[in-house]
Amino acid sequence: MSQSVNAGGGSSIKESLASWGDLAGLLRGGDQGAIVPVVIPRDNRGLRWTVLAWFGLFALCAALMMTINAAVAGVIAGVAYTAVAIPTLIVGVLSIVAAGLWWWRGSIIEIEEGTHGILTKYGAIVKPIGPGRHYLWHPWSRVDFVVDTRTEIPYTAPVLACPTRENVPLKSIEFFLKFQITDPIRFVTIIGASNFDLVLSSAVQDAIRQRSRQVNTESAYDLRGSNVEDMRRLLNGQLEKYGVRITGCNIPDVQLPSQYQQHLSTRERVAKELDAYEQEWELTRKRRIDTLLMDIERSKKTRDAKIVEVSASLNKARKDVAQMLEEQETEAQRVRYEIETRGRADLVAAENEAKAQQRLATAYRDNRAVLEYELARRRLDVGAALAERAPRPVVVQTEAGSGDGSALSTLLTAQLLPQVMNGGDATRASLGTSAEDARDTLDSARGAFAAAADRQQQMADEFGGRGHRQ
């Protein structure tokens, strides 16, 4: 249903009288700026169809009388009565059928979807009837009211001169609500649409004035869009007995006195400017934050790329170092194996050479013993030869105190001494030659033995040094 507003600025509710064809338009669109939740349909049925019924019955009775007269009268009169009775019978039957059709068609009523009709009989309410087609066979049964029970009907009620807590009258407070008729019989019989308009307007004004008394004048604009659930419960408590339920309400507009309006407009302008500055600052802050975040993300990506690059380089370096260490270890192992092999070979050679030198030293020692034995034997031979060729002592005996004897012995000694000396020199020469030969042989044996001992000591030292290096 479209909202209708009267000249005073608020909605008005009324009921209208209309035919069944105009009923849907009034319920949905209102009537001359007023809301029409209830329509009184015009009942045009009446009893005009009984004229045809009575005429048909009269024609049937006339045809019956003519048939009886035709049977009693003569032939000519019977034919005349029969010729008149048959059309009369046909007219009577058609009149009764037409009256029945008229009655059937006039008893049909159709209730719109979303509405309920109130059925009365002899003026007393019988029951509500729902949407659809219904048949009112009784001539005095009719639908007195059609009530819209599904639509949430909008209603606007501006309340003027509402005092605030400081007793300052506000210019107006516009109150908007939606109501729905839940019990059409109670709504029609108890209050009616026109009276409901007055009751609803009074209830809304009372509720609005109570609410305006609770607020200060400067905060009166806070009433716009505020929570009015308590007002809805209050109105439902007042209107429930009329079969009406408030489905929703709010305060869309509040108009203050001129001086307060200017003051609040200034406050609103300042508040809007403050909001604009705050929004601008918020946008600037968000833009800067976004820029910083982008820089941080870019730095993180650069850092991650560098970390990846460093990690790759580190892995490559580790791989190269590991490969180099492996190569060095392999080379060291090879060198170690070569050194060990060479050392084992040198050790075996040194051992063999030491054994050979030992055998050679043993041989030299044996040869030295033989040489010493030969030298000792030659010494014995030389001693024997010397003993055999040793000069014999000449004893010259002189008497003590005789001078002649001394001269003679001296002369003889002088003559024999050269011969003795020559024979001794030859012996000494032969002995000297033999001794020199023995001495040379002994020196050569000693030199060979010392050389063998030095060679053996050098080999032992070299073998000891190699073992220490290994």
Secondary structure, DSSP 8 states (H G I E B T S, - for coil): ------TTSS--EEEEEE-TTTHHHHHHH-BTTBEEEEEEE----TTTHHHHHHHHHHHHHHHHHHHHHHHHS-HHHHHHHHHHHHHHHHHHHHHHHHHHHHHHHHTEEEE-TTEEEEEEETTEEEEEE-SEEEE--STTEEEEEEEE-SS-EEEEEEEEEEE-TT--EEEEEEEEEEEEES-HHHIIIII-HHHHHHHHHHHHHHHHHHHHTTS-STTGGGGTT---HHHHHHHHHHHGGGTEEEEEEEEEEEE--HHHHHHHHHHHHHHHHHHHHHHHHHHHHHHHHHHHHHHHHHHHHHHHHHHHHHHHHHHHHHHHHHHHHHHHHHHHHHHHHHHHHHHHHHHHHHHHHHHHHHHHHHHHHHHHHHHHHHHHHHHHHHHHHHHHT----------TT-HHHHHHHHHHHHHHHHHHHHHHHHHHHHHHHHHHHHHHHHHHHHHHHHHHHHHHHHHHHHHHHHHHH-
